[in-house]
């Protein structure tokens, strides 16, 4: 529209909507910072204000057409600049709603994936029994880095398959670990305590415990700690370790004799034959490990019940195995192996033998 010479443009009412492009305020998505104008309207001369979004060019065509009719002053362009949304992530440091929603979804999806990794029947790491792939999420040695006791929310007393159990003198293969149960004996323990300050000391227990000796071979191409003091820790309250001596369905002696983690003044505590447990088992190496029951008064009752039992006993032992692959990643896991034996096979080195006549 042309104005007579010497006259000023009238601010209101505005000219009739004869322009082909609608004003940005009529766009129902103009209030969302994540919505961009159709990409076809971007010209080659315009540069994006951020790597992921270009400045909205919706106002450029109307301004170019206005220049052909009359040169608008600066006051006419201010409303258009206020309606131009800022690129994502640039408005006063606030995260856009869509990005927050995607982040929350990613966290939920990760949690669901981890749950399904270990506990859903449809997400199996590998063919085999569930007790052959228990999450390795706590312990003294790597890969666990937290000294935290975990309460398992799945049954650990289920029947073990034949390939995860053997008698004394037999062999169990779990992944790339070979386990050979050697013997069960009844003897007193020699407990070594290494304080934070001072010299180590060794003390013998007043009463005997049952001790299982295992010979473990590492066929993995990396070093590993098959046994862990967390696996054989003393059972306290509701904390019942997976490692346990099963006399029958109602008589179970869980855990071992040593508290884990030890007190603040103790660096580490172990039975004398566990001294090498703090050195990883290298590829191709073989080493003997011991697992033992508690020796307190309650344990003594259960030990006597085991000695008098006519049925087969089973020592269920949690060991660390080589990681398993799942969706292209290595997942640290442990396994449970069962050692079947009878009371008659328990050796007692301190038992007095009858004199020969």
Helices and strands as residue ranges (DSSP letters): G 24-26, G 39-41, H 60-69, H 74-83, H 97-118, G 130-132, E 134-135, G 162-164, E 165-167, E 172-174, E 177-195, E 201-218, E 244-246, E 252-254, E 266-271, G 272-278, E 286-292, H 297-308, E 313-320, E 324-326, E 329-331, E 333-341, G 343-345, E 346-347
